[in-house]
Amino acid sequence: MRQRAARDQKRLDSGAVSSPKDLENLQKEIASLAKRQGDLEDVVLEVMERRESAQERVAELTERVGSVQSKIDDATGRRDAATSEFDSEAANITKERALVAGSIPADLLALYDKVRAKQGGVGAAKLHQRRCEGCRLELDITEVNDIKAASPDKVVRCENCSRILVRTSESGL
Ligand SMILES: [Zn+2]
């Protein structure tokens, strides 16, 4: 468009166009080309402004993605550390349990495992102040008397939840 306007201007300036009608047409065309050029320049400016604001938005979003990603990385790291801590703790407890289980008579261990499976993972409970710490129920007097009379070696169990009761000096017997 600029080239065309320059060409028109050159023709106008050269004096080669002499008819007033042609001269007028040429001037009109030059004016219209200048106007279109101005309009297009406005469009270009607007597009550049929009591109700039889009680039700013991209930069902002990229930064947010980076910050969220670093939070994810941090949380993942903490989760992995906690998982490995739990795993090693579980391995230790399993080892300790095996040691303790090895010192318990086989029939008592079998009973314990059977009750434990039925009672949500707790097969034995302390008898504390005449209360079964497994089901939290207080034993009735007959039960207490039976346990009192039982020899220390006898395995006594809660009548309510059937857990093995562990007698201590605080059992209230
Ligand atoms: Zn009980």
Backbone and ligand atoms as CSV (ligand in chain L), in Angstrom:
chain,resi,resn,atom,element,x,y,z
A,1,MET,N,N,0.822,-1.189,0.000
A,1,MET,CA,C,0.000,0.000,0.000
A,1,MET,C,C,0.870,1.258,0.000
A,2,ARG,N,N,1.958,1.185,0.784
A,2,ARG,CA,C,2.885,2.332,0.833
A,2,ARG,C,C,3.528,2.555,-0.549
A,3,GLN,N,N,3.878,1.388,-1.171
A,3,GLN,CA,C,4.504,1.479,-2.501
A,3,GLN,C,C,3.554,2.117,-3.497
A,4,ARG,N,N,2.279,1.670,-3.384
A,4,ARG,CA,C,1.285,2.197,-4.332
A,4,ARG,C,C,1.098,3.704,-4.112
A,5,ALA,N,N,1.048,4.111,-2.863
A,5,ALA,CA,C,0.882,5.536,-2.550
A,5,ALA,C,C,2.081,6.331,-3.065
A,6,ALA,N,N,3.296,5.738,-2.892
A,6,ALA,CA,C,4.508,6.434,-3.350
A,6,ALA,C,C,4.511,6.581,-4.870
A,7,ARG,N,N,4.061,5.497,-5.524
A,7,ARG,CA,C,3.991,5.517,-6.990
A,7,ARG,C,C,3.010,6.605,-7.457
A,8,ASP,N,N,1.847,6.637,-6.802
A,8,ASP,CA,C,0.835,7.653,-7.145
A,8,ASP,C,C,1.393,9.057,-6.942
A,9,GLN,N,N,2.093,9.214,-5.787
A,9,GLN,CA,C,2.647,10.535,-5.465
A,9,GLN,C,C,3.674,10.965,-6.520
A,10,LYS,N,N,4.473,9.964,-6.971
A,10,LYS,CA,C,5.509,10.228,-7.960
A,10,LYS,C,C,4.868,10.712,-9.275
A,11,ARG,N,N,3.810,9.970,-9.632
A,11,ARG,CA,C,3.095,10.358,-10.869
A,11,ARG,C,C,2.535,11.772,-10.748
A,12,LEU,N,N,1.996,12.051,-9.568
A,12,LEU,CA,C,1.400,13.365,-9.331
A,12,LEU,C,C,2.477,14.452,-9.434
A,13,ASP,N,N,3.628,14.159,-8.764
A,13,ASP,CA,C,4.708,15.146,-8.726
A,13,ASP,C,C,5.367,15.327,-10.099
A,14,SER,N,N,5.356,14.270,-10.911
A,14,SER,CA,C,6.067,14.329,-12.198
A,14,SER,C,C,5.403,15.285,-13.201
A,15,GLY,N,N,4.171,15.569,-12.938
A,15,GLY,CA,C,3.448,16.436,-13.861
A,15,GLY,C,C,2.955,15.721,-15.105
A,16,ALA,N,N,3.151,14.375,-15.137
A,16,ALA,CA,C,2.744,13.604,-16.305
A,16,ALA,C,C,1.223,13.540,-16.432
A,17,VAL,N,N,0.549,13.643,-15.307
A,17,VAL,CA,C,-0.910,13.607,-15.348
A,17,VAL,C,C,-1.389,15.056,-15.417
A,18,SER,N,N,-2.071,15.304,-16.493
A,18,SER,CA,C,-2.439,16.715,-16.660
A,18,SER,C,C,-3.944,16.961,-16.585
A,19,SER,N,N,-4.727,15.885,-16.907
A,19,SER,CA,C,-6.176,16.140,-16.889
A,19,SER,C,C,-6.644,16.353,-15.449
A,20,PRO,N,N,-7.423,17.394,-15.206
A,20,PRO,CA,C,-7.891,17.694,-13.835
A,20,PRO,C,C,-8.651,16.531,-13.221
A,21,LYS,N,N,-9.403,15.804,-14.067
A,21,LYS,CA,C,-10.175,14.660,-13.564
A,21,LYS,C,C,-9.230,13.581,-13.032
A,22,ASP,N,N,-8.176,13.269,-13.838
A,22,ASP,CA,C,-7.192,12.256,-13.427
A,22,ASP,C,C,-6.438,12.692,-12.175
A,23,LEU,N,N,-6.090,13.999,-12.172
A,23,LEU,CA,C,-5.385,14.536,-11.010
A,23,LEU,C,C,-6.216,14.372,-9.735
A,24,GLU,N,N,-7.480,14.669,-9.861
A,24,GLU,CA,C,-8.384,14.584,-8.712
A,24,GLU,C,C,-8.484,13.132,-8.228
A,25,ASN,N,N,-8.655,12.236,-9.224
A,25,ASN,CA,C,-8.739,10.804,-8.879
A,25,ASN,C,C,-7.486,10.323,-8.162
A,26,LEU,N,N,-6.340,10.761,-8.687
A,26,LEU,CA,C,-5.064,10.363,-8.109
A,26,LEU,C,C,-4.951,10.864,-6.654
A,27,GLN,N,N,-5.344,12.122,-6.458
A,27,GLN,CA,C,-5.287,12.695,-5.111
A,27,GLN,C,C,-6.223,11.963,-4.156
A,28,LYS,N,N,-7.399,11.629,-4.689
A,28,LYS,CA,C,-8.366,10.887,-3.861
A,28,LYS,C,C,-7.789,9.542,-3.452
A,29,GLU,N,N,-7.170,8.872,-4.457
A,29,GLU,CA,C,-6.625,7.546,-4.161
A,29,GLU,C,C,-5.509,7.641,-3.112
A,30,ILE,N,N,-4.655,8.677,-3.268
A,30,ILE,CA,C,-3.575,8.864,-2.290
A,30,ILE,C,C,-4.154,9.081,-0.889
A,31,ALA,N,N,-5.204,9.892,-0.808
A,31,ALA,CA,C,-5.835,10.168,0.488
A,31,ALA,C,C,-6.438,8.895,1.069
A,32,SER,N,N,-7.114,8.120,0.209
A,32,SER,CA,C,-7.767,6.906,0.716
A,32,SER,C,C,-6.722,5.872,1.154
A,33,LEU,N,N,-5.600,5.825,0.392
A,33,LEU,CA,C,-4.529,4.900,0.794
A,33,LEU,C,C,-3.935,5.310,2.143
A,34,ALA,N,N,-3.782,6.602,2.362
A,34,ALA,CA,C,-3.230,7.089,3.628
A,34,ALA,C,C,-4.151,6.734,4.783
A,35,LYS,N,N,-5.467,6.871,4.527
A,35,LYS,CA,C,-6.422,6.554,5.587
A,35,LYS,C,C,-6.377,5.066,5.935
A,36,ARG,N,N,-6.346,4.224,4.872
A,36,ARG,CA,C,-6.306,2.771,5.126
A,36,ARG,C,C,-5.037,2.379,5.863
A,37,GLN,N,N,-3.940,3.073,5.462
A,37,GLN,CA,C,-2.681,2.769,6.142
A,37,GLN,C,C,-2.784,3.110,7.634
A,38,GLY,N,N,-3.392,4.262,7.914
A,38,GLY,CA,C,-3.586,4.668,9.318
A,38,GLY,C,C,-4.418,3.649,10.068
A,39,ASP,N,N,-5.527,3.201,9.431
A,39,ASP,CA,C,-6.408,2.208,10.079
A,39,ASP,C,C,-5.639,0.931,10.382
A,40,LEU,N,N,-4.865,0.481,9.381
A,40,LEU,CA,C,-4.114,-0.772,9.569
A,40,LEU,C,C,-3.067,-0.625,10.670
A,41,GLU,N,N,-2.472,0.551,10.751
A,41,GLU,CA,C,-1.479,0.771,11.814
A,41,GLU,C,C,-2.135,0.696,13.190
A,42,ASP,N,N,-3.374,1.226,13.267
A,42,ASP,CA,C,-4.115,1.120,14.531
A,42,ASP,C,C,-4.345,-0.348,14.891
A,43,VAL,N,N,-4.742,-1.136,13.860
A,43,VAL,CA,C,-4.998,-2.558,14.102
A,43,VAL,C,C,-3.716,-3.245,14.597
A,44,VAL,N,N,-2.596,-2.919,13.926
A,44,VAL,CA,C,-1.316,-3.526,14.315
A,44,VAL,C,C,-0.981,-3.176,15.771
A,45,LEU,N,N,-1.189,-1.902,16.112
A,45,LEU,CA,C,-0.921,-1.468,17.495
A,45,LEU,C,C,-1.756,-2.255,18.496
A,46,GLU,N,N,-3.050,-2.389,18.159
A,46,GLU,CA,C,-3.958,-3.087,19.062
A,46,GLU,C,C,-3.530,-4.551,19.235
A,47,VAL,N,N,-3.176,-5.180,18.100
A,47,VAL,CA,C,-2.738,-6.577,18.152
A,47,VAL,C,C,-1.477,-6.704,19.004
A,48,MET,N,N,-0.558,-5.723,18.851
A,48,MET,CA,C,0.677,-5.777,19.634
A,48,MET,C,C,0.382,-5.644,21.132
A,49,GLU,N,N,-0.563,-4.724,21.431
A,49,GLU,CA,C,-0.933,-4.560,22.849
A,49,GLU,C,C,-1.534,-5.836,23.402
A,50,ARG,N,N,-2.408,-6.463,22.596
A,50,ARG,CA,C,-3.047,-7.709,23.059
A,50,ARG,C,C,-2.011,-8.811,23.223
A,51,ARG,N,N,-1.037,-8.836,22.292
A,51,ARG,CA,C,-0.003,-9.856,22.404
A,51,ARG,C,C,0.815,-9.641,23.686
A,52,GLU,N,N,1.101,-8.392,23.969
A,52,GLU,CA,C,1.882,-8.083,25.165
A,52,GLU,C,C,1.145,-8.515,26.434
A,53,SER,N,N,-0.179,-8.217,26.470
A,53,SER,CA,C,-0.906,-8.589,27.688
A,53,SER,C,C,-1.057,-10.111,27.779
A,54,ALA,N,N,-1.171,-10.780,26.625
A,54,ALA,CA,C,-1.231,-12.254,26.640
A,54,ALA,C,C,0.091,-12.825,27.135
A,55,GLN,N,N,1.211,-12.195,26.724
A,55,GLN,CA,C,2.520,-12.679,27.168
A,55,GLN,C,C,2.683,-12.511,28.686
A,56,GLU,N,N,2.153,-11.370,29.189
A,56,GLU,CA,C,2.217,-11.152,30.637
A,56,GLU,C,C,1.433,-12.221,31.376
A,57,ARG,N,N,0.250,-12.547,30.822
A,57,ARG,CA,C,-0.619,-13.553,31.451
A,57,ARG,C,C,0.095,-14.922,31.430
A,58,VAL,N,N,0.729,-15.243,30.295
A,58,VAL,CA,C,1.462,-16.510,30.176
A,58,VAL,C,C,2.555,-16.574,31.242
A,59,ALA,N,N,3.285,-15.445,31.401
A,59,ALA,CA,C,4.368,-15.419,32.392
A,59,ALA,C,C,3.807,-15.643,33.796
A,60,GLU,N,N,2.668,-14.972,34.063
A,60,GLU,CA,C,2.052,-15.083,35.384
A,60,GLU,C,C,1.596,-16.520,35.656
A,61,LEU,N,N,0.935,-17.114,34.645
A,61,LEU,CA,C,0.442,-18.488,34.816
A,61,LEU,C,C,1.603,-19.475,34.938
A,62,THR,N,N,2.667,-19.241,34.173
A,62,THR,CA,C,3.834,-20.120,34.237
A,62,THR,C,C,4.421,-20.092,35.649
A,63,GLU,N,N,4.453,-18.869,36.212
A,63,GLU,CA,C,4.979,-18.752,37.566
A,63,GLU,C,C,4.097,-19.494,38.568
A,64,ARG,N,N,2.766,-19.376,38.378
A,64,ARG,CA,C,1.852,-20.077,39.297
A,64,ARG,C,C,1.997,-21.590,39.172
A,65,VAL,N,N,2.126,-22.065,37.924
A,65,VAL,CA,C,2.322,-23.505,37.716
A,65,VAL,C,C,3.581,-23.956,38.451
A,66,GLY,N,N,4.644,-23.137,38.327
A,66,GLY,CA,C,5.901,-23.465,38.993
A,66,GLY,C,C,5.734,-23.543,40.494
A,67,SER,N,N,4.953,-22.596,41.047
A,67,SER,CA,C,4.810,-22.579,42.501
A,67,SER,C,C,3.962,-23.759,42.981
A,68,VAL,N,N,2.895,-24.088,42.213
A,68,VAL,CA,C,2.078,-25.253,42.578
A,68,VAL,C,C,2.913,-26.531,42.463
A,69,GLN,N,N,3.720,-26.598,41.385
A,69,GLN,CA,C,4.546,-27.791,41.192
A,69,GLN,C,C,5.531,-27.964,42.350
A,70,SER,N,N,6.070,-26.851,42.834
A,70,SER,CA,C,7.045,-26.999,43.918
A,70,SER,C,C,6.341,-27.435,45.202
A,71,LYS,N,N,5.073,-26.996,45.371
A,71,LYS,CA,C,4.302,-27.483,46.532
A,71,LYS,C,C,4.052,-28.991,46.407
A,72,ILE,N,N,3.700,-29.423,45.176
A,72,ILE,CA,C,3.455,-30.854,44.942
A,72,ILE,C,C,4.728,-31.651,45.240
A,73,ASP,N,N,5.864,-31.139,44.744
A,73,ASP,CA,C,7.134,-31.837,44.970
A,73,ASP,C,C,7.435,-31.949,46.464
A,74,ASP,N,N,7.168,-30.845,47.169
A,74,ASP,CA,C,7.435,-30.814,48.597
A,74,ASP,C,C,6.561,-31.843,49.332
A,75,ALA,N,N,5.241,-31.830,49.004
A,75,ALA,CA,C,4.315,-32.763,49.657
A,75,ALA,C,C,4.672,-34.213,49.315
A,76,THR,N,N,5.049,-34.442,48.061
A,76,THR,CA,C,5.420,-35.794,47.644
A,76,THR,C,C,6.646,-36.271,48.424
A,77,GLY,N,N,7.603,-35.364,48.586
A,77,GLY,CA,C,8.810,-35.701,49.340
A,77,GLY,C,C,8.483,-36.062,50.777
A,78,ARG,N,N,7.591,-35.252,51.398
A,78,ARG,CA,C,7.230,-35.529,52.797
A,78,ARG,C,C,6.456,-36.840,52.908
A,79,ARG,N,N,5.575,-37.081,51.918
A,79,ARG,CA,C,4.808,-38.334,51.938
A,79,ARG,C,C,5.752,-39.534,51.833
A,80,ASP,N,N,6.707,-39.433,50.900
A,80,ASP,CA,C,7.634,-40.549,50.718
A,80,ASP,C,C,8.474,-40.795,51.972
A,81,ALA,N,N,8.899,-39.677,52.606
A,81,ALA,CA,C,9.696,-39.830,53.826
A,81,ALA,C,C,8.870,-40.503,54.916
A,82,ALA,N,N,7.582,-40.048,55.054
A,82,ALA,CA,C,6.719,-40.625,56.084
A,82,ALA,C,C,6.458,-42.102,55.795
A,83,THR,N,N,6.219,-42.430,54.523
A,83,THR,CA,C,5.959,-43.816,54.155
A,83,THR,C,C,7.152,-44.697,54.509
A,84,SER,N,N,8.353,-44.197,54.223
A,84,SER,CA,C,9.513,-45.047,54.493
A,84,SER,C,C,9.731,-45.185,56.008
A,85,GLU,N,N,9.373,-44.100,56.748
A,85,GLU,CA,C,9.461,-44.178,58.212
A,85,GLU,C,C,8.467,-45.220,58.749
A,86,PHE,N,N,7.216,-45.173,58.229
A,86,PHE,CA,C,6.208,-46.143,58.657
A,86,PHE,C,C,6.647,-47.568,58.331
A,87,ASP,N,N,7.193,-47.725,57.140
A,87,ASP,CA,C,7.625,-49.060,56.716
A,87,ASP,C,C,8.688,-49.612,57.665
A,88,SER,N,N,9.643,-48.733,58.019
A,88,SER,CA,C,10.713,-49.263,58.865
A,88,SER,C,C,10.192,-49.507,60.285
A,89,GLU,N,N,9.247,-48.650,60.725
A,89,GLU,CA,C,8.642,-48.865,62.043
A,89,GLU,C,C,7.856,-50.184,62.049
A,90,ALA,N,N,7.101,-50.399,60.958
A,90,ALA,CA,C,6.315,-51.640,60.870
A,90,ALA,C,C,7.233,-52.862,60.870
A,91,ALA,N,N,8.363,-52.737,60.181
A,91,ALA,CA,C,9.311,-53.862,60.135
A,91,ALA,C,C,9.865,-54.146,61.539
A,92,ASN,N,N,10.185,-53.072,62.272
A,92,ASN,CA,C,10.690,-53.248,63.643
A,92,ASN,C,C,9.662,-53.904,64.546
A,93,ILE,N,N,8.408,-53.403,64.448
A,93,ILE,CA,C,7.347,-53.943,65.297
A,93,ILE,C,C,7.098,-55.413,64.962
A,94,THR,N,N,7.120,-55.728,63.669
A,94,THR,CA,C,6.919,-57.120,63.254
A,94,THR,C,C,8.009,-58.017,63.849
A,95,LYS,N,N,9.241,-57.502,63.839
A,95,LYS,CA,C,10.358,-58.258,64.413
A,95,LYS,C,C,10.161,-58.473,65.915
A,96,GLU,N,N,9.807,-57.371,66.612
A,96,GLU,CA,C,9.580,-57.449,68.061
A,96,GLU,C,C,8.466,-58.426,68.377
A,97,ARG,N,N,7.391,-58.357,67.569
A,97,ARG,CA,C,6.250,-59.234,67.812
A,97,ARG,C,C,6.679,-60.705,67.659
A,98,ALA,N,N,7.472,-60.961,66.630
A,98,ALA,CA,C,7.930,-62.334,66.399
A,98,ALA,C,C,8.739,-62.834,67.601
A,99,LEU,N,N,9.551,-61.947,68.165
A,99,LEU,CA,C,10.345,-62.314,69.345
A,99,LEU,C,C,9.444,-62.677,70.518
A,100,VAL,N,N,8.463,-61.784,70.782
A,100,VAL,CA,C,7.552,-62.015,71.905
A,100,VAL,C,C,6.718,-63.274,71.655
A,101,ALA,N,N,6.193,-63.401,70.435
A,101,ALA,CA,C,5.343,-64.554,70.106
A,101,ALA,C,C,6.114,-65.861,70.290
A,102,GLY,N,N,7.422,-65.819,70.025
A,102,GLY,CA,C,8.245,-67.017,70.165
A,102,GLY,C,C,8.348,-67.510,71.607
A,103,SER,N,N,8.095,-66.584,72.548
A,103,SER,CA,C,8.231,-66.962,73.958
A,103,SER,C,C,6.895,-67.390,74.570
A,104,ILE,N,N,5.834,-67.386,73.765
A,104,ILE,CA,C,4.492,-67.723,74.284
A,104,ILE,C,C,4.118,-69.145,73.851
A,105,PRO,N,N,3.558,-69.927,74.767
A,105,PRO,CA,C,3.157,-71.298,74.417
A,105,PRO,C,C,2.248,-71.304,73.169
A,106,ALA,N,N,2.456,-72.308,72.341
A,106,ALA,CA,C,1.763,-72.357,71.049
A,106,ALA,C,C,0.245,-72.320,71.190
A,107,ASP,N,N,-0.315,-73.057,72.190
A,107,ASP,CA,C,-1.788,-73.085,72.296
A,107,ASP,C,C,-2.352,-71.731,72.722
A,108,LEU,N,N,-1.605,-71.035,73.602
A,108,LEU,CA,C,-2.055,-69.708,74.035
A,108,LEU,C,C,-1.965,-68.712,72.873
A,109,LEU,N,N,-0.900,-68.828,72.106
A,109,LEU,CA,C,-0.728,-67.942,70.939
A,109,LEU,C,C,-1.844,-68.177,69.912
A,110,ALA,N,N,-2.214,-69.447,69.725
A,110,ALA,CA,C,-3.286,-69.777,68.778
A,110,ALA,C,C,-4.610,-69.187,69.257
A,111,LEU,N,N,-4.862,-69.294,70.574
A,111,LEU,CA,C,-6.093,-68.724,71.141
A,111,LEU,C,C,-6.088,-67.202,70.954
A,112,TYR,N,N,-4.952,-66.608,71.289
A,112,TYR,CA,C,-4.817,-65.154,71.152
A,112,TYR,C,C,-5.099,-64.704,69.714
A,113,ASP,N,N,-4.487,-65.396,68.759
A,113,ASP,CA,C,-4.674,-65.013,67.348
A,113,ASP,C,C,-6.130,-65.173,66.916
A,114,LYS,N,N,-6.790,-66.220,67.435
A,114,LYS,CA,C,-8.190,-66.454,67.078
A,114,LYS,C,C,-9.069,-65.312,67.611
A,115,VAL,N,N,-8.866,-64.968,68.893
A,115,VAL,CA,C,-9.658,-63.883,69.490
A,115,VAL,C,C,-9.345,-62.552,68.804
A,116,ARG,N,N,-8.078,-62.354,68.530
A,116,ARG,CA,C,-7.645,-61.104,67.905
A,116,ARG,C,C,-8.330,-60.902,66.545
A,117,ALA,N,N,-8.404,-61.984,65.766
A,117,ALA,CA,C,-9.037,-61.900,64.456
A,117,ALA,C,C,-10.514,-61.523,64.582
A,118,LYS,N,N,-11.151,-62.056,65.656
A,118,LYS,CA,C,-12.588,-61.776,65.842
A,118,LYS,C,C,-12.832,-60.403,66.445
A,119,GLN,N,N,-11.880,-59.923,67.252
A,119,GLN,CA,C,-12.119,-58.697,68.031
A,119,GLN,C,C,-11.326,-57.486,67.534
A,120,GLY,N,N,-11.347,-57.302,66.255
A,120,GLY,CA,C,-10.759,-56.083,65.686
A,120,GLY,C,C,-9.300,-55.866,65.987
A,121,GLY,N,N,-8.511,-56.948,66.054
A,121,GLY,CA,C,-7.064,-56.792,66.190
A,121,GLY,C,C,-6.552,-56.762,67.619
A,122,VAL,N,N,-7.468,-56.804,68.603
A,122,VAL,CA,C,-7.024,-56.811,70.008
A,122,VAL,C,C,-7.475,-58.126,70.657
A,123,GLY,N,N,-6.518,-59.018,70.897
A,123,GLY,CA,C,-6.854,-60.346,71.418
A,123,GLY,C,C,-6.754,-60.454,72.929
A,124,ALA,N,N,-6.046,-59.499,73.546
A,124,ALA,CA,C,-5.883,-59.531,74.999
A,124,ALA,C,C,-6.050,-58.130,75.544
A,125,ALA,N,N,-6.544,-58.039,76.776
A,125,ALA,CA,C,-6.749,-56.715,77.355
A,125,ALA,C,C,-6.413,-56.761,78.839
A,126,LYS,N,N,-5.994,-55.605,79.336
A,126,LYS,CA,C,-5.697,-55.521,80.765
A,126,LYS,C,C,-7.000,-55.555,81.553
A,127,LEU,N,N,-6.941,-56.218,82.719
A,127,LEU,CA,C,-8.065,-56.111,83.662
A,127,LEU,C,C,-7.658,-55.009,84.636
A,128,HIS,N,N,-8.392,-53.894,84.562
A,128,HIS,CA,C,-8.002,-52.738,85.365
A,128,HIS,C,C,-9.187,-52.295,86.219
A,129,GLN,N,N,-8.977,-52.325,87.545
A,129,GLN,CA,C,-10.066,-51.967,88.476
A,129,GLN,C,C,-11.369,-52.694,88.109
A,130,ARG,N,N,-11.217,-54.008,87.907
A,130,ARG,CA,C,-12.345,-54.910,87.605
A,130,ARG,C,C,-13.035,-54.601,86.269
A,131,ARG,N,N,-12.366,-53.816,85.439
A,131,ARG,CA,C,-12.955,-53.472,84.158
A,131,ARG,C,C,-12.093,-54.063,83.047
A,132,CYS,N,N,-12.749,-54.664,82.051
A,132,CYS,CA,C,-12.004,-55.173,80.898
A,132,CYS,C,C,-11.626,-53.979,80.021
A,133,GLU,N,N,-10.336,-53.788,79.802
A,133,GLU,CA,C,-9.888,-52.636,78.996
A,133,GLU,C,C,-10.161,-52.842,77.505
A,134,GLY,N,N,-10.582,-54.065,77.158
A,134,GLY,CA,C,-10.913,-54.344,75.752
A,134,GLY,C,C,-12.284,-53.816,75.404
A,135,CYS,N,N,-13.308,-54.236,76.176
A,135,CYS,CA,C,-14.678,-53.806,75.878
A,135,CYS,C,C,-15.171,-52.738,76.856
A,136,ARG,N,N,-14.348,-52.372,77.816
A,136,ARG,CA,C,-14.637,-51.319,78.799
A,136,ARG,C,C,-15.761,-51.679,79.765
A,137,LEU,N,N,-16.184,-52.953,79.776
A,137,LEU,CA,C,-17.259,-53.323,80.704
A,137,LEU,C,C,-16.680,-53.745,82.050
A,138,GLU,N,N,-17.398,-53.394,83.105
A,138,GLU,CA,C,-16.977,-53.824,84.439
A,138,GLU,C,C,-17.463,-55.257,84.643
A,139,LEU,N,N,-16.580,-56.089,85.184
A,139,LEU,CA,C,-16.936,-57.498,85.396
A,139,LEU,C,C,-17.898,-57.611,86.584
A,140,ASP,N,N,-18.842,-58.581,86.495
A,140,ASP,CA,C,-19.722,-58.720,87.660
A,140,ASP,C,C,-19.005,-59.495,88.760
A,141,ILE,N,N,-19.600,-59.495,89.909
A,141,ILE,CA,C,-18.927,-60.004,91.102
A,141,ILE,C,C,-18.568,-61.489,90.985
A,142,THR,N,N,-19.467,-62.271,90.337
A,142,THR,CA,C,-19.189,-63.707,90.165
A,142,THR,C,C,-17.934,-63.901,89.326
A,143,GLU,N,N,-17.856,-63.147,88.246
A,143,GLU,CA,C,-16.707,-63.226,87.346
A,143,GLU,C,C,-15.428,-62.843,88.095
A,144,VAL,N,N,-15.522,-61.735,88.862
A,144,VAL,CA,C,-14.356,-61.279,89.643
A,144,VAL,C,C,-13.928,-62.378,90.611
A,145,ASN,N,N,-14.901,-62.981,91.275
A,145,ASN,CA,C,-14.576,-64.036,92.245
A,145,ASN,C,C,-13.932,-65.241,91.563
A,146,ASP,N,N,-14.442,-65.604,90.387
A,146,ASP,CA,C,-13.861,-66.728,89.636
A,146,ASP,C,C,-12.392,-66.443,89.302
A,147,ILE,N,N,-12.160,-65.212,88.861
A,147,ILE,CA,C,-10.788,-64.851,88.481
A,147,ILE,C,C,-9.878,-64.837,89.712
A,148,LYS,N,N,-10.429,-64.306,90.819
A,148,LYS,CA,C,-9.664,-64.298,92.077
A,148,LYS,C,C,-9.227,-65.706,92.448
A,149,ALA,N,N,-10.147,-66.666,92.263
A,149,ALA,CA,C,-9.893,-68.043,92.671
A,149,ALA,C,C,-8.991,-68.794,91.692
A,150,ALA,N,N,-8.899,-68.265,90.465
A,150,ALA,CA,C,-8.123,-68.980,89.439
A,150,ALA,C,C,-6.633,-68.899,89.742
A,151,SER,N,N,-5.915,-69.943,89.366
A,151,SER,CA,C,-4.467,-69.928,89.601
A,151,SER,C,C,-3.823,-68.915,88.650
A,152,PRO,N,N,-2.681,-68.332,89.016
A,152,PRO,CA,C,-2.029,-67.302,88.184
A,152,PRO,C,C,-1.698,-67.799,86.775
A,153,ASP,N,N,-1.547,-69.126,86.620
A,153,ASP,CA,C,-1.204,-69.682,85.300
A,153,ASP,C,C,-2.406,-69.824,84.383
A,154,LYS,N,N,-3.597,-69.813,84.978
A,154,LYS,CA,C,-4.795,-70.063,84.174
A,154,LYS,C,C,-5.077,-68.859,83.253
A,155,VAL,N,N,-5.465,-69.190,82.047
A,155,VAL,CA,C,-5.833,-68.128,81.112
A,155,VAL,C,C,-7.281,-67.729,81.385
A,156,VAL,N,N,-7.485,-66.498,81.831
A,156,VAL,CA,C,-8.861,-66.047,82.090
A,156,VAL,C,C,-9.294,-65.110,80.976
A,157,ARG,N,N,-10.625,-65.162,80.696
A,157,ARG,CA,C,-11.123,-64.363,79.576
A,157,ARG,C,C,-12.350,-63.558,79.979
A,158,CYS,N,N,-12.555,-62.451,79.284
A,158,CYS,CA,C,-13.706,-61.600,79.546
A,158,CYS,C,C,-14.954,-62.323,79.026
A,159,GLU,N,N,-16.000,-62.405,79.878
A,159,GLU,CA,C,-17.211,-63.096,79.453
A,159,GLU,C,C,-17.940,-62.312,78.371
A,160,ASN,N,N,-17.757,-61.021,78.388
A,160,ASN,CA,C,-18.454,-60.184,77.407
A,160,ASN,C,C,-17.801,-60.229,76.021
A,161,CYS,N,N,-16.485,-59.948,75.961
A,161,CYS,CA,C,-15.854,-59.840,74.635
A,161,CYS,C,C,-14.933,-61.027,74.331
A,162,SER,N,N,-14.766,-61.895,75.285
A,162,SER,CA,C,-13.948,-63.110,75.206
A,162,SER,C,C,-12.453,-62.866,74.987
A,163,ARG,N,N,-12.029,-61.644,75.195
A,163,ARG,CA,C,-10.580,-61.377,75.129
A,163,ARG,C,C,-9.878,-62.001,76.339
A,164,ILE,N,N,-8.616,-62.327,76.123
A,164,ILE,CA,C,-7.797,-62.831,77.222
A,164,ILE,C,C,-7.544,-61.679,78.184
A,165,LEU,N,N,-7.816,-61.891,79.454
A,165,LEU,CA,C,-7.633,-60.816,80.429
A,165,LEU,C,C,-6.244,-60.936,81.065
A,166,VAL,N,N,-5.534,-59.812,81.083
A,166,VAL,CA,C,-4.205,-59.781,81.691
A,166,VAL,C,C,-4.334,-59.200,83.096
A,167,ARG,N,N,-3.983,-60.029,84.090
A,167,ARG,CA,C,-4.091,-59.562,85.470
A,167,ARG,C,C,-2.842,-58.812,85.901
A,168,THR,N,N,-3.041,-57.698,86.583
A,168,THR,CA,C,-1.918,-56.928,87.133
A,168,THR,C,C,-2.254,-56.575,88.585
A,169,SER,N,N,-1.324,-55.880,89.241
A,169,SER,CA,C,-1.584,-55.481,90.625
A,169,SER,C,C,-2.711,-54.462,90.711
A,170,GLU,N,N,-3.083,-53.896,89.575
A,170,GLU,CA,C,-4.150,-52.888,89.571
A,170,GLU,C,C,-5.473,-53.440,89.041
A,171,SER,N,N,-5.582,-54.758,89.023
A,171,SER,CA,C,-6.799,-55.360,88.474
A,171,SER,C,C,-7.991,-55.241,89.415
A,172,GLY,N,N,-7.724,-54.909,90.666
A,172,GLY,CA,C,-8.829,-54.747,91.620
A,172,GLY,C,C,-9.359,-56.056,92.140
A,173,LEU,N,N,-8.467,-57.063,92.158
A,173,LEU,CA,C,-8.907,-58.392,92.615
A,173,LEU,C,C,-8.670,-58.577,94.111
L,1,ZN,ZN,ZN,-14.178,-57.514,77.567
